[in-house]
Amino acid sequence: MIVRISGEGQFELADDEAGRLNELERAVIEAVEARSEGDYTAAFEALLDHVRDVGTQVPDEELEGSDVILPPSDTTLEEASKDFTGEGLIPD
């Protein structure tokens, strides 16, 4: 699976990472719905860090279609409230 972090690039992750990504995203959604800035920041950083840690960065010169596009790391809670709702960005 290809995950793009806006402003950073694309990362290739094994398909079996989808479950873990969904868990991490659910934590982001819960923090957004609770309007908890601290919980949101921690959960969103954990999601992005996981993508960076387990993924292999796709070279910029390679164009791949992204399966998931995550907002940039400086996304505020207010901005995230538009993206992280309901089922979220990561397909089950």
PyMOL Python script that loads the backbone (N, CA, C, O; Angstrom):
from pymol import cmd

cmd.read_pdbstr("""\
ATOM      1  N   MET A   1       0.857  -1.164   0.000  1.00  0.00           N
ATOM      2  CA  MET A   1       0.000   0.000   0.000  1.00  0.00           C
ATOM      3  C   MET A   1       0.902   1.225   0.000  1.00  0.00           C
ATOM      4  O   MET A   1       1.964   1.229   0.622  1.00  0.00           O
ATOM      5  N   ILE A   2       0.464   2.266  -0.707  1.00  0.00           N
ATOM      6  CA  ILE A   2       1.206   3.520  -0.780  1.00  0.00           C
ATOM      7  C   ILE A   2       0.467   4.572   0.044  1.00  0.00           C
ATOM      8  O   ILE A   2      -0.713   4.840  -0.184  1.00  0.00           O
ATOM      9  N   VAL A   3       1.173   5.161   0.999  1.00  0.00           N
ATOM     10  CA  VAL A   3       0.615   6.205   1.854  1.00  0.00           C
ATOM     11  C   VAL A   3       1.397   7.491   1.580  1.00  0.00           C
ATOM     12  O   VAL A   3       2.624   7.516   1.673  1.00  0.00           O
ATOM     13  N   ARG A   4       0.683   8.538   1.247  1.00  0.00           N
ATOM     14  CA  ARG A   4       1.313   9.847   1.059  1.00  0.00           C
ATOM     15  C   ARG A   4       1.068  10.690   2.302  1.00  0.00           C
ATOM     16  O   ARG A   4      -0.058  10.802   2.786  1.00  0.00           O
ATOM     17  N   ILE A   5       2.137  11.276   2.804  1.00  0.00           N
ATOM     18  CA  ILE A   5       2.017  12.308   3.825  1.00  0.00           C
ATOM     19  C   ILE A   5       2.213  13.619   3.071  1.00  0.00           C
ATOM     20  O   ILE A   5       3.303  13.896   2.570  1.00  0.00           O
ATOM     21  N   SER A   6       1.176  14.406   2.995  1.00  0.00           N
ATOM     22  CA  SER A   6       1.235  15.639   2.218  1.00  0.00           C
ATOM     23  C   SER A   6       2.418  16.489   2.665  1.00  0.00           C
ATOM     24  O   SER A   6       2.628  16.719   3.856  1.00  0.00           O
ATOM     25  N   GLY A   7       3.177  16.945   1.691  1.00  0.00           N
ATOM     26  CA  GLY A   7       4.331  17.779   1.969  1.00  0.00           C
ATOM     27  C   GLY A   7       5.612  17.013   2.273  1.00  0.00           C
ATOM     28  O   GLY A   7       6.683  17.612   2.370  1.00  0.00           O
ATOM     29  N   GLU A   8       5.511  15.686   2.425  1.00  0.00           N
ATOM     30  CA  GLU A   8       6.697  14.875   2.736  1.00  0.00           C
ATOM     31  C   GLU A   8       7.016  13.860   1.664  1.00  0.00           C
ATOM     32  O   GLU A   8       8.189  13.621   1.374  1.00  0.00           O
ATOM     33  N   GLY A   9       6.023  13.267   1.077  1.00  0.00           N
ATOM     34  CA  GLY A   9       6.254  12.242   0.074  1.00  0.00           C
ATOM     35  C   GLY A   9       5.436  10.998   0.337  1.00  0.00           C
ATOM     36  O   GLY A   9       4.532  10.972   1.172  1.00  0.00           O
ATOM     37  N   GLN A  10       5.795   9.961  -0.416  1.00  0.00           N
ATOM     38  CA  GLN A  10       5.063   8.700  -0.345  1.00  0.00           C
ATOM     39  C   GLN A  10       5.901   7.640   0.362  1.00  0.00           C
ATOM     40  O   GLN A  10       7.131   7.649   0.314  1.00  0.00           O
ATOM     41  N   PHE A  11       5.187   6.724   1.022  1.00  0.00           N
ATOM     42  CA  PHE A  11       5.818   5.621   1.721  1.00  0.00           C
ATOM     43  C   PHE A  11       5.098   4.338   1.325  1.00  0.00           C
ATOM     44  O   PHE A  11       3.869   4.284   1.285  1.00  0.00           O
ATOM     45  N   GLU A  12       5.886   3.310   1.033  1.00  0.00           N
ATOM     46  CA  GLU A  12       5.307   2.008   0.715  1.00  0.00           C
ATOM     47  C   GLU A  12       5.290   1.174   1.984  1.00  0.00           C
ATOM     48  O   GLU A  12       6.318   0.979   2.634  1.00  0.00           O
ATOM     49  N   LEU A  13       4.095   0.681   2.327  1.00  0.00           N
ATOM     50  CA  LEU A  13       3.915  -0.154   3.511  1.00  0.00           C
ATOM     51  C   LEU A  13       3.336  -1.490   3.081  1.00  0.00           C
ATOM     52  O   LEU A  13       2.616  -1.584   2.086  1.00  0.00           O
ATOM     53  N   ALA A  14       3.658  -2.505   3.838  1.00  0.00           N
ATOM     54  CA  ALA A  14       3.080  -3.826   3.573  1.00  0.00           C
ATOM     55  C   ALA A  14       1.571  -3.746   3.763  1.00  0.00           C
ATOM     56  O   ALA A  14       1.086  -3.012   4.624  1.00  0.00           O
ATOM     57  N   ASP A  15       0.839  -4.494   2.965  1.00  0.00           N
ATOM     58  CA  ASP A  15      -0.622  -4.483   3.055  1.00  0.00           C
ATOM     59  C   ASP A  15      -1.120  -4.877   4.438  1.00  0.00           C
ATOM     60  O   ASP A  15      -2.185  -4.432   4.866  1.00  0.00           O
ATOM     61  N   ASP A  16      -0.349  -5.718   5.144  1.00  0.00           N
ATOM     62  CA  ASP A  16      -0.810  -6.144   6.465  1.00  0.00           C
ATOM     63  C   ASP A  16      -0.661  -5.053   7.522  1.00  0.00           C
ATOM     64  O   ASP A  16      -1.006  -5.278   8.682  1.00  0.00           O
ATOM     65  N   GLU A  17      -0.161  -3.891   7.154  1.00  0.00           N
ATOM     66  CA  GLU A  17      -0.092  -2.742   8.064  1.00  0.00           C
ATOM     67  C   GLU A  17      -1.428  -2.001   8.149  1.00  0.00           C
ATOM     68  O   GLU A  17      -1.600  -1.137   9.009  1.00  0.00           O
ATOM     69  N   ALA A  18      -2.365  -2.328   7.274  1.00  0.00           N
ATOM     70  CA  ALA A  18      -3.649  -1.614   7.234  1.00  0.00           C
ATOM     71  C   ALA A  18      -4.365  -1.650   8.580  1.00  0.00           C
ATOM     72  O   ALA A  18      -4.934  -0.642   8.998  1.00  0.00           O
ATOM     73  N   GLY A  19      -4.349  -2.770   9.250  1.00  0.00           N
ATOM     74  CA  GLY A  19      -5.015  -2.883  10.546  1.00  0.00           C
ATOM     75  C   GLY A  19      -4.410  -1.946  11.579  1.00  0.00           C
ATOM     76  O   GLY A  19      -5.136  -1.278  12.316  1.00  0.00           O
ATOM     77  N   ARG A  20      -3.095  -1.895  11.637  1.00  0.00           N
ATOM     78  CA  ARG A  20      -2.427  -1.009  12.596  1.00  0.00           C
ATOM     79  C   ARG A  20      -2.682   0.457  12.252  1.00  0.00           C
ATOM     80  O   ARG A  20      -2.901   1.277  13.143  1.00  0.00           O
ATOM     81  N   LEU A  21      -2.655   0.784  10.959  1.00  0.00           N
ATOM     82  CA  LEU A  21      -2.954   2.151  10.542  1.00  0.00           C
ATOM     83  C   LEU A  21      -4.368   2.540  10.949  1.00  0.00           C
ATOM     84  O   LEU A  21      -4.600   3.667  11.386  1.00  0.00           O
ATOM     85  N   ASN A  22      -5.309   1.622  10.809  1.00  0.00           N
ATOM     86  CA  ASN A  22      -6.689   1.895  11.213  1.00  0.00           C
ATOM     87  C   ASN A  22      -6.784   2.146  12.715  1.00  0.00           C
ATOM     88  O   ASN A  22      -7.518   3.035  13.147  1.00  0.00           O
ATOM     89  N   GLU A  23      -6.053   1.376  13.511  1.00  0.00           N
ATOM     90  CA  GLU A  23      -6.050   1.591  14.962  1.00  0.00           C
ATOM     91  C   GLU A  23      -5.524   2.981  15.301  1.00  0.00           C
ATOM     92  O   GLU A  23      -6.115   3.704  16.103  1.00  0.00           O
ATOM     93  N   LEU A  24      -4.412   3.340  14.681  1.00  0.00           N
ATOM     94  CA  LEU A  24      -3.815   4.650  14.941  1.00  0.00           C
ATOM     95  C   LEU A  24      -4.732   5.774  14.474  1.00  0.00           C
ATOM     96  O   LEU A  24      -4.847   6.803  15.139  1.00  0.00           O
ATOM     97  N   GLU A  25      -5.376   5.579  13.343  1.00  0.00           N
ATOM     98  CA  GLU A  25      -6.289   6.611  12.849  1.00  0.00           C
ATOM     99  C   GLU A  25      -7.513   6.733  13.751  1.00  0.00           C
ATOM    100  O   GLU A  25      -7.996   7.842  13.977  1.00  0.00           O
ATOM    101  N   ARG A  26      -8.020   5.626  14.265  1.00  0.00           N
ATOM    102  CA  ARG A  26      -9.167   5.695  15.176  1.00  0.00           C
ATOM    103  C   ARG A  26      -8.844   6.559  16.394  1.00  0.00           C
ATOM    104  O   ARG A  26      -9.699   7.299  16.881  1.00  0.00           O
ATOM    105  N   ALA A  27      -7.610   6.463  16.882  1.00  0.00           N
ATOM    106  CA  ALA A  27      -7.198   7.298  18.019  1.00  0.00           C
ATOM    107  C   ALA A  27      -7.223   8.780  17.628  1.00  0.00           C
ATOM    108  O   ALA A  27      -7.604   9.630  18.432  1.00  0.00           O
ATOM    109  N   VAL A  28      -6.820   9.083  16.399  1.00  0.00           N
ATOM    110  CA  VAL A  28      -6.869  10.469  15.917  1.00  0.00           C
ATOM    111  C   VAL A  28      -8.319  10.935  15.841  1.00  0.00           C
ATOM    112  O   VAL A  28      -8.644  12.032  16.294  1.00  0.00           O
ATOM    113  N   ILE A  29      -9.185  10.110  15.273  1.00  0.00           N
ATOM    114  CA  ILE A  29     -10.607  10.461  15.134  1.00  0.00           C
ATOM    115  C   ILE A  29     -11.231  10.706  16.508  1.00  0.00           C
ATOM    116  O   ILE A  29     -11.966  11.676  16.693  1.00  0.00           O
ATOM    117  N   GLU A  30     -10.940   9.832  17.468  1.00  0.00           N
ATOM    118  CA  GLU A  30     -11.496  10.002  18.816  1.00  0.00           C
ATOM    119  C   GLU A  30     -11.032  11.312  19.442  1.00  0.00           C
ATOM    120  O   GLU A  30     -11.822  12.008  20.079  1.00  0.00           O
ATOM    121  N   ALA A  31      -9.759  11.653  19.265  1.00  0.00           N
ATOM    122  CA  ALA A  31      -9.234  12.901  19.823  1.00  0.00           C
ATOM    123  C   ALA A  31      -9.859  14.112  19.144  1.00  0.00           C
ATOM    124  O   ALA A  31     -10.158  15.110  19.800  1.00  0.00           O
ATOM    125  N   VAL A  32     -10.057  14.026  17.832  1.00  0.00           N
ATOM    126  CA  VAL A  32     -10.691  15.124  17.094  1.00  0.00           C
ATOM    127  C   VAL A  32     -12.126  15.298  17.571  1.00  0.00           C
ATOM    128  O   VAL A  32     -12.565  16.417  17.835  1.00  0.00           O
ATOM    129  N   GLU A  33     -12.858  14.193  17.682  1.00  0.00           N
ATOM    130  CA  GLU A  33     -14.249  14.271  18.117  1.00  0.00           C
ATOM    131  C   GLU A  33     -14.357  14.800  19.547  1.00  0.00           C
ATOM    132  O   GLU A  33     -15.328  15.477  19.881  1.00  0.00           O
ATOM    133  N   ALA A  34     -13.368  14.497  20.393  1.00  0.00           N
ATOM    134  CA  ALA A  34     -13.366  14.980  21.770  1.00  0.00           C
ATOM    135  C   ALA A  34     -12.832  16.413  21.865  1.00  0.00           C
ATOM    136  O   ALA A  34     -12.883  17.036  22.926  1.00  0.00           O
ATOM    137  N   ARG A  35     -12.322  16.921  20.746  1.00  0.00           N
ATOM    138  CA  ARG A  35     -11.732  18.268  20.686  1.00  0.00           C
ATOM    139  C   ARG A  35     -10.589  18.416  21.688  1.00  0.00           C
ATOM    140  O   ARG A  35     -10.421  19.467  22.308  1.00  0.00           O
ATOM    141  N   SER A  36      -9.806  17.343  21.835  1.00  0.00           N
ATOM    142  CA  SER A  36      -8.684  17.313  22.771  1.00  0.00           C
ATOM    143  C   SER A  36      -7.382  17.574  22.025  1.00  0.00           C
ATOM    144  O   SER A  36      -6.854  16.694  21.345  1.00  0.00           O
ATOM    145  N   GLU A  37      -6.879  18.778  22.159  1.00  0.00           N
ATOM    146  CA  GLU A  37      -5.664  19.187  21.443  1.00  0.00           C
ATOM    147  C   GLU A  37      -4.478  18.279  21.764  1.00  0.00           C
ATOM    148  O   GLU A  37      -3.778  17.823  20.861  1.00  0.00           O
ATOM    149  N   GLY A  38      -4.256  18.016  23.056  1.00  0.00           N
ATOM    150  CA  GLY A  38      -3.123  17.187  23.458  1.00  0.00           C
ATOM    151  C   GLY A  38      -3.215  15.767  22.936  1.00  0.00           C
ATOM    152  O   GLY A  38      -2.236  15.217  22.431  1.00  0.00           O
ATOM    153  N   ASP A  39      -4.408  15.169  23.059  1.00  0.00           N
ATOM    154  CA  ASP A  39      -4.595  13.804  22.566  1.00  0.00           C
ATOM    155  C   ASP A  39      -4.478  13.757  21.047  1.00  0.00           C
ATOM    156  O   ASP A  39      -3.910  12.817  20.490  1.00  0.00           O
ATOM    157  N   TYR A  40      -5.019  14.782  20.375  1.00  0.00           N
ATOM    158  CA  TYR A  40      -4.927  14.839  18.915  1.00  0.00           C
ATOM    159  C   TYR A  40      -3.466  14.892  18.480  1.00  0.00           C
ATOM    160  O   TYR A  40      -3.047  14.128  17.611  1.00  0.00           O
ATOM    161  N   THR A  41      -2.694  15.791  19.084  1.00  0.00           N
ATOM    162  CA  THR A  41      -1.294  15.951  18.699  1.00  0.00           C
ATOM    163  C   THR A  41      -0.531  14.642  18.869  1.00  0.00           C
ATOM    164  O   THR A  41       0.214  14.234  17.979  1.00  0.00           O
ATOM    165  N   ALA A  42      -0.716  13.989  20.003  1.00  0.00           N
ATOM    166  CA  ALA A  42      -0.017  12.725  20.272  1.00  0.00           C
ATOM    167  C   ALA A  42      -0.451  11.630  19.299  1.00  0.00           C
ATOM    168  O   ALA A  42       0.385  10.892  18.777  1.00  0.00           O
ATOM    169  N   ALA A  43      -1.752  11.526  19.058  1.00  0.00           N
ATOM    170  CA  ALA A  43      -2.271  10.469  18.184  1.00  0.00           C
ATOM    171  C   ALA A  43      -1.859  10.693  16.732  1.00  0.00           C
ATOM    172  O   ALA A  43      -1.493   9.745  16.037  1.00  0.00           O
ATOM    173  N   PHE A  44      -1.918  11.931  16.276  1.00  0.00           N
ATOM    174  CA  PHE A  44      -1.552  12.225  14.884  1.00  0.00           C
ATOM    175  C   PHE A  44      -0.054  12.004  14.668  1.00  0.00           C
ATOM    176  O   PHE A  44       0.353  11.461  13.641  1.00  0.00           O
ATOM    177  N   GLU A  45       0.762  12.421  15.631  1.00  0.00           N
ATOM    178  CA  GLU A  45       2.200  12.180  15.527  1.00  0.00           C
ATOM    179  C   GLU A  45       2.498  10.686  15.509  1.00  0.00           C
ATOM    180  O   GLU A  45       3.375  10.241  14.769  1.00  0.00           O
ATOM    181  N   ALA A  46       1.778   9.905  16.316  1.00  0.00           N
ATOM    182  CA  ALA A  46       1.981   8.453  16.340  1.00  0.00           C
ATOM    183  C   ALA A  46       1.637   7.836  14.988  1.00  0.00           C
ATOM    184  O   ALA A  46       2.341   6.944  14.516  1.00  0.00           O
ATOM    185  N   LEU A  47       0.567   8.304  14.370  1.00  0.00           N
ATOM    186  CA  LEU A  47       0.168   7.800  13.052  1.00  0.00           C
ATOM    187  C   LEU A  47       1.245   8.113  12.017  1.00  0.00           C
ATOM    188  O   LEU A  47       1.681   7.227  11.283  1.00  0.00           O
ATOM    189  N   LEU A  48       1.668   9.363  11.959  1.00  0.00           N
ATOM    190  CA  LEU A  48       2.684   9.751  10.976  1.00  0.00           C
ATOM    191  C   LEU A  48       4.011   9.044  11.240  1.00  0.00           C
ATOM    192  O   LEU A  48       4.673   8.591  10.306  1.00  0.00           O
ATOM    193  N   ASP A  49       4.400   8.951  12.513  1.00  0.00           N
ATOM    194  CA  ASP A  49       5.653   8.268  12.853  1.00  0.00           C
ATOM    195  C   ASP A  49       5.615   6.806  12.443  1.00  0.00           C
ATOM    196  O   ASP A  49       6.620   6.264  11.981  1.00  0.00           O
ATOM    197  N   HIS A  50       4.477   6.168  12.605  1.00  0.00           N
ATOM    198  CA  HIS A  50       4.360   4.758  12.213  1.00  0.00           C
ATOM    199  C   HIS A  50       4.571   4.613  10.708  1.00  0.00           C
ATOM    200  O   HIS A  50       5.294   3.723  10.260  1.00  0.00           O
ATOM    201  N   VAL A  51       3.943   5.483   9.938  1.00  0.00           N
ATOM    202  CA  VAL A  51       4.109   5.425   8.479  1.00  0.00           C
ATOM    203  C   VAL A  51       5.583   5.607   8.126  1.00  0.00           C
ATOM    204  O   VAL A  51       6.122   4.866   7.304  1.00  0.00           O
ATOM    205  N   ARG A  52       6.228   6.580   8.738  1.00  0.00           N
ATOM    206  CA  ARG A  52       7.644   6.839   8.450  1.00  0.00           C
ATOM    207  C   ARG A  52       8.542   5.683   8.894  1.00  0.00           C
ATOM    208  O   ARG A  52       9.504   5.338   8.208  1.00  0.00           O
ATOM    209  N   ASP A  53       8.220   5.084  10.054  1.00  0.00           N
ATOM    210  CA  ASP A  53       9.075   4.044  10.631  1.00  0.00           C
ATOM    211  C   ASP A  53       8.966   2.708   9.896  1.00  0.00           C
ATOM    212  O   ASP A  53       9.979   2.053   9.653  1.00  0.00           O
ATOM    213  N   VAL A  54       7.760   2.305   9.546  1.00  0.00           N
ATOM    214  CA  VAL A  54       7.605   0.984   8.928  1.00  0.00           C
ATOM    215  C   VAL A  54       7.559   1.047   7.407  1.00  0.00           C
ATOM    216  O   VAL A  54       7.699   0.028   6.730  1.00  0.00           O
ATOM    217  N   GLY A  55       7.364   2.241   6.880  1.00  0.00           N
ATOM    218  CA  GLY A  55       7.295   2.386   5.434  1.00  0.00           C
ATOM    219  C   GLY A  55       8.657   2.641   4.824  1.00  0.00           C
ATOM    220  O   GLY A  55       9.594   3.074   5.494  1.00  0.00           O
ATOM    221  N   THR A  56       8.741   2.361   3.538  1.00  0.00           N
ATOM    222  CA  THR A  56       9.931   2.665   2.755  1.00  0.00           C
ATOM    223  C   THR A  56       9.588   3.847   1.877  1.00  0.00           C
ATOM    224  O   THR A  56       8.635   3.788   1.099  1.00  0.00           O
ATOM    225  N   GLN A  57      10.355   4.925   1.993  1.00  0.00           N
ATOM    226  CA  GLN A  57      10.042   6.115   1.218  1.00  0.00           C
ATOM    227  C   GLN A  57      10.217   5.824  -0.269  1.00  0.00           C
ATOM    228  O   GLN A  57      11.223   5.261  -0.701  1.00  0.00           O
ATOM    229  N   VAL A  58       9.205   6.226  -1.037  1.00  0.00           N
ATOM    230  CA  VAL A  58       9.228   6.070  -2.489  1.00  0.00           C
ATOM    231  C   VAL A  58      10.023   7.250  -3.047  1.00  0.00           C
ATOM    232  O   VAL A  58       9.727   8.399  -2.719  1.00  0.00           O
ATOM    233  N   PRO A  59      11.020   6.987  -3.879  1.00  0.00           N
ATOM    234  CA  PRO A  59      11.802   8.091  -4.454  1.00  0.00           C
ATOM    235  C   PRO A  59      10.905   9.092  -5.181  1.00  0.00           C
ATOM    236  O   PRO A  59       9.926   8.713  -5.825  1.00  0.00           O
ATOM    237  N   ASP A  60      11.253  10.374  -5.069  1.00  0.00           N
ATOM    238  CA  ASP A  60      10.450  11.436  -5.672  1.00  0.00           C
ATOM    239  C   ASP A  60      10.274  11.256  -7.173  1.00  0.00           C
ATOM    240  O   ASP A  60       9.247  11.646  -7.727  1.00  0.00           O
ATOM    241  N   GLU A  61      11.271  10.668  -7.837  1.00  0.00           N
ATOM    242  CA  GLU A  61      11.174  10.515  -9.285  1.00  0.00           C
ATOM    243  C   GLU A  61      10.231   9.389  -9.714  1.00  0.00           C
ATOM    244  O   GLU A  61       9.912   9.263 -10.896  1.00  0.00           O
ATOM    245  N   GLU A  62       9.787   8.576  -8.760  1.00  0.00           N
ATOM    246  CA  GLU A  62       8.825   7.518  -9.057  1.00  0.00           C
ATOM    247  C   GLU A  62       7.420   8.020  -8.739  1.00  0.00           C
ATOM    248  O   GLU A  62       7.144   8.451  -7.620  1.00  0.00           O
ATOM    249  N   LEU A  63       6.550   7.961  -9.717  1.00  0.00           N
ATOM    250  CA  LEU A  63       5.162   8.363  -9.507  1.00  0.00           C
ATOM    251  C   LEU A  63       4.322   7.129  -9.241  1.00  0.00           C
ATOM    252  O   LEU A  63       4.197   6.253 -10.097  1.00  0.00           O
ATOM    253  N   GLU A  64       3.753   7.066  -8.062  1.00  0.00           N
ATOM    254  CA  GLU A  64       2.887   5.966  -7.663  1.00  0.00           C
ATOM    255  C   GLU A  64       1.536   6.551  -7.255  1.00  0.00           C
ATOM    256  O   GLU A  64       1.478   7.641  -6.687  1.00  0.00           O
ATOM    257  N   GLY A  65       0.466   5.840  -7.541  1.00  0.00           N
ATOM    258  CA  GLY A  65      -0.844   6.245  -7.048  1.00  0.00           C
ATOM    259  C   GLY A  65      -0.904   5.982  -5.553  1.00  0.00           C
ATOM    260  O   GLY A  65      -0.494   4.915  -5.095  1.00  0.00           O
ATOM    261  N   SER A  66      -1.402   6.928  -4.796  1.00  0.00           N
ATOM    262  CA  SER A  66      -1.486   6.766  -3.344  1.00  0.00           C
ATOM    263  C   SER A  66      -2.802   6.092  -2.958  1.00  0.00           C
ATOM    264  O   SER A  66      -3.869   6.467  -3.443  1.00  0.00           O
ATOM    265  N   ASP A  67      -2.710   5.099  -2.084  1.00  0.00           N
ATOM    266  CA  ASP A  67      -3.909   4.445  -1.560  1.00  0.00           C
ATOM    267  C   ASP A  67      -4.522   5.286  -0.448  1.00  0.00           C
ATOM    268  O   ASP A  67      -5.737   5.280  -0.251  1.00  0.00           O
ATOM    269  N   VAL A  68      -3.672   6.009   0.277  1.00  0.00           N
ATOM    270  CA  VAL A  68      -4.098   6.850   1.393  1.00  0.00           C
ATOM    271  C   VAL A  68      -3.305   8.142   1.317  1.00  0.00           C
ATOM    272  O   VAL A  68      -2.100   8.121   1.064  1.00  0.00           O
ATOM    273  N   ILE A  69      -3.973   9.264   1.535  1.00  0.00           N
ATOM    274  CA  ILE A  69      -3.290  10.555   1.598  1.00  0.00           C
ATOM    275  C   ILE A  69      -3.577  11.159   2.968  1.00  0.00           C
ATOM    276  O   ILE A  69      -4.720  11.463   3.307  1.00  0.00           O
ATOM    277  N   LEU A  70      -2.513  11.323   3.743  1.00  0.00           N
ATOM    278  CA  LEU A  70      -2.627  11.916   5.073  1.00  0.00           C
ATOM    279  C   LEU A  70      -2.272  13.395   4.997  1.00  0.00           C
ATOM    280  O   LEU A  70      -1.430  13.795   4.193  1.00  0.00           O
ATOM    281  N   PRO A  71      -2.910  14.199   5.827  1.00  0.00           N
ATOM    282  CA  PRO A  71      -2.587  15.625   5.840  1.00  0.00           C
ATOM    283  C   PRO A  71      -1.157  15.857   6.334  1.00  0.00           C
ATOM    284  O   PRO A  71      -0.549  14.956   6.913  1.00  0.00           O
ATOM    285  N   PRO A  72      -0.619  17.055   6.109  1.00  0.00           N
ATOM    286  CA  PRO A  72       0.737  17.352   6.557  1.00  0.00           C
ATOM    287  C   PRO A  72       0.862  17.333   8.082  1.00  0.00           C
ATOM    288  O   PRO A  72      -0.126  17.444   8.808  1.00  0.00           O
ATOM    289  N   SER A  73       2.092  17.191   8.536  1.00  0.00           N
ATOM    290  CA  SER A  73       2.349  17.044   9.973  1.00  0.00           C
ATOM    291  C   SER A  73       1.955  18.270  10.784  1.00  0.00           C
ATOM    292  O   SER A  73       1.756  18.160  11.994  1.00  0.00           O
ATOM    293  N   ASP A  74       1.838  19.428  10.156  1.00  0.00           N
ATOM    294  CA  ASP A  74       1.474  20.633  10.897  1.00  0.00           C
ATOM    295  C   ASP A  74      -0.029  20.920  10.885  1.00  0.00           C
ATOM    296  O   ASP A  74      -0.453  22.038  11.177  1.00  0.00           O
ATOM    297  N   THR A  75      -0.820  19.920  10.552  1.00  0.00           N
ATOM    298  CA  THR A  75      -2.273  20.068  10.527  1.00  0.00           C
ATOM    299  C   THR A  75      -2.804  20.323  11.931  1.00  0.00           C
ATOM    300  O   THR A  75      -2.501  19.583  12.866  1.00  0.00           O
ATOM    301  N   THR A  76      -3.588  21.362  12.066  1.00  0.00           N
ATOM    302  CA  THR A  76      -4.162  21.712  13.372  1.00  0.00           C
ATOM    303  C   THR A  76      -5.372  20.843  13.682  1.00  0.00           C
ATOM    304  O   THR A  76      -5.913  20.171  12.803  1.00  0.00           O
ATOM    305  N   LEU A  77      -5.783  20.864  14.931  1.00  0.00           N
ATOM    306  CA  LEU A  77      -6.990  20.139  15.336  1.00  0.00           C
ATOM    307  C   LEU A  77      -8.188  20.620  14.531  1.00  0.00           C
ATOM    308  O   LEU A  77      -8.996  19.812  14.074  1.00  0.00           O
ATOM    309  N   GLU A  78      -8.303  21.924  14.358  1.00  0.00           N
ATOM    310  CA  GLU A  78      -9.423  22.479  13.585  1.00  0.00           C
ATOM    311  C   GLU A  78      -9.410  21.956  12.153  1.00  0.00           C
ATOM    312  O   GLU A  78     -10.450  21.553  11.632  1.00  0.00           O
ATOM    313  N   GLU A  79      -8.244  21.959  11.512  1.00  0.00           N
ATOM    314  CA  GLU A  79      -8.133  21.447  10.139  1.00  0.00           C
ATOM    315  C   GLU A  79      -8.425  19.950  10.093  1.00  0.00           C
ATOM    316  O   GLU A  79      -9.079  19.469   9.168  1.00  0.00           O
ATOM    317  N   ALA A  80      -7.945  19.223  11.085  1.00  0.00           N
ATOM    318  CA  ALA A  80      -8.143  17.775  11.131  1.00  0.00           C
ATOM    319  C   ALA A  80      -9.610  17.407  11.284  1.00  0.00           C
ATOM    320  O   ALA A  80     -10.034  16.333  10.857  1.00  0.00           O
ATOM    321  N   SER A  81     -10.380  18.293  11.890  1.00  0.00           N
ATOM    322  CA  SER A  81     -11.803  17.992  12.098  1.00  0.00           C
ATOM    323  C   SER A  81     -12.549  17.876  10.774  1.00  0.00           C
ATOM    324  O   SER A  81     -13.655  17.336  10.733  1.00  0.00           O
ATOM    325  N   LYS A  82     -11.962  18.374   9.700  1.00  0.00           N
ATOM    326  CA  LYS A  82     -12.583  18.247   8.376  1.00  0.00           C
ATOM    327  C   LYS A  82     -12.206  16.931   7.700  1.00  0.00           C
ATOM    328  O   LYS A  82     -12.954  16.426   6.863  1.00  0.00           O
ATOM    329  N   ASP A  83     -11.038  16.373   8.064  1.00  0.00           N
ATOM    330  CA  ASP A  83     -10.551  15.151   7.423  1.00  0.00           C
ATOM    331  C   ASP A  83     -10.842  13.888   8.222  1.00  0.00           C
ATOM    332  O   ASP A  83     -11.255  12.872   7.662  1.00  0.00           O
ATOM    333  N   PHE A  84     -10.629  13.954   9.522  1.00  0.00           N
ATOM    334  CA  PHE A  84     -10.741  12.765  10.360  1.00  0.00           C
ATOM    335  C   PHE A  84     -12.124  12.690  10.988  1.00  0.00           C
ATOM    336  O   PHE A  84     -12.312  13.030  12.156  1.00  0.00           O
ATOM    337  N   THR A  85     -13.073  12.247  10.206  1.00  0.00           N
ATOM    338  CA  THR A  85     -14.449  12.083  10.666  1.00  0.00           C
ATOM    339  C   THR A  85     -14.972  10.726  10.224  1.00  0.00           C
ATOM    340  O   THR A  85     -14.437  10.122   9.294  1.00  0.00           O
ATOM    341  N   GLY A  86     -16.002  10.252  10.882  1.00  0.00           N
ATOM    342  CA  GLY A  86     -16.660   9.023  10.470  1.00  0.00           C
ATOM    343  C   GLY A  86     -15.682   7.866  10.308  1.00  0.00           C
ATOM    344  O   GLY A  86     -15.033   7.443  11.265  1.00  0.00           O
ATOM    345  N   GLU A  87     -15.588   7.364   9.079  1.00  0.00           N
ATOM    346  CA  GLU A  87     -14.727   6.225   8.804  1.00  0.00           C
ATOM    347  C   GLU A  87     -13.277   6.614   8.589  1.00  0.00           C
ATOM    348  O   GLU A  87     -12.413   5.741   8.505  1.00  0.00           O
ATOM    349  N   GLY A  88     -12.988   7.924   8.497  1.00  0.00           N
ATOM    350  CA  GLY A  88     -11.625   8.386   8.364  1.00  0.00           C
ATOM    351  C   GLY A  88     -11.096   8.299   6.939  1.00  0.00           C
ATOM    352  O   GLY A  88     -11.854   8.151   5.981  1.00  0.00           O
ATOM    353  N   LEU A  89      -9.794   8.393   6.827  1.00  0.00           N
ATOM    354  CA  LEU A  89      -9.106   8.426   5.527  1.00  0.00           C
ATOM    355  C   LEU A  89      -8.599   7.072   5.089  1.00  0.00           C
ATOM    356  O   LEU A  89      -8.411   6.835   3.895  1.00  0.00           O
ATOM    357  N   ILE A  90      -8.373   6.176   6.041  1.00  0.00           N
ATOM    358  CA  ILE A  90      -7.761   4.886   5.728  1.00  0.00           C
ATOM    359  C   ILE A  90      -8.844   3.837   5.570  1.00  0.00           C
ATOM    360  O   ILE A  90      -9.595   3.571   6.508  1.00  0.00           O
ATOM    361  N   PRO A  91      -8.930   3.230   4.370  1.00  0.00           N
ATOM    362  CA  PRO A  91      -9.974   2.217   4.145  1.00  0.00           C
ATOM    363  C   PRO A  91      -9.730   0.962   4.978  1.00  0.00           C
ATOM    364  O   PRO A  91      -8.588   0.553   5.186  1.00  0.00           O
ATOM    365  N   ASP A  92     -10.817   0.363   5.449  1.00  0.00           N
ATOM    366  CA  ASP A  92     -10.695  -0.893   6.212  1.00  0.00           C
ATOM    367  C   ASP A  92     -10.334  -2.036   5.307  1.00  0.00           C
ATOM    368  O   ASP A  92     -10.189  -3.167   5.770  1.00  0.00           O
TER     369      ASP A  92
END
""", "prot")
cmd.dss("prot")
cmd.show_as("cartoon", "prot")
cmd.util.cbc("prot")
cmd.orient("prot")
